[in-house]
Amino acid sequence: TKDQLLKDGFVVNTILKEADLFCPNSVRINFTIYLNSIFSNVGVATGSAIGGYVVATVGLSGLGIAGSVFNVFTIGVLTILIKYNYN
């Protein structure tokens, strides 16, 4: 239901706001679930491709550093999105 989706966090809430611009309320939740699964798969595919590249070029020892770089990048993006969403 809509209430359950809104409890899941601000990312889902942000997607609901964006979906509301393009879809009526009756379709909005299905559209949000559809986008959520698409971007989950995109994230897995991107992580796998970059992880494969790091292993092929640097070796297994480079995975920890590459993961740390992605964590810092993700925290930065989330910080920006939270400030944008709540201002």
N, C-alpha and C positions, 0 to 999 in steps of 0.2 A: 504494500500500500504506500501511498504518498508519505504518510507520517513515518513509516519505517525507513524510507529512503532519506528523509530529512534528518533522521537521527544518525545516519552513517557518517556524517562529517561535512565539512565545508566544500570538499571537492564535488560531492554529489549535489550539494546545494547550488554550487556555481554552475554545474552542468544543467540543472533544472532551470536556472535563470536563463541560460543561453537557449535551451530548448524551447522555452516559453515564447521566445521571439519568433520561432519558425513553425511551431506546432500548436494546435489547440490543446487544452488541458486533458482531453480524453486520450490523446496520443502521446503526451509528454513523458509519462513514466516509461512506456515501451521504448520510446526514442532514447531515453536516458540509459536504460538497461542495455540497449543495442550499442550505444557509444561506449559504455563502460567495458563491455566485452571486447570491442574492437581495439580500444587503446590498451587494454591488458595484453592482448596478443601482440600489438605493436611493440610494447615494452619488452616482452619476452624475446621477440625476434631481434630487436635492437641490441639487447644485452647479450644474446647469444652470438650475434655477429661480431660485436666489439670484443667480447671475451675470446672468441676464436682468433681474431686478429692479434690480440695481445699475446695469446699462447703461441701463435705461429711466429711472431716477430721477437718477443722478449723471452718467452718461456713461462712456465707455471709460476715462477717467482714474481712476475709482474702483475699477477691477478690481484694481489692485495692492494698494491698501489693504485691500480686502475679502479678497483672498487671504492677506495677511499676518495679518489677524485670525483667519482659519480655521487657519492654520498654528500660531499661538500657542495657540488653543483645542485643537487636536489634540495638540500636545506636552503640554499640561496634562492632558488625558484619558489619554494613554498613560502619563504619569508616575504618575498615580493608579492605573491598572490594573496597572502593573508592581509598585508597592508592595503592592497588594492581593493580587496573584497569588503573590508570592514571600514573603509573611509568614505 
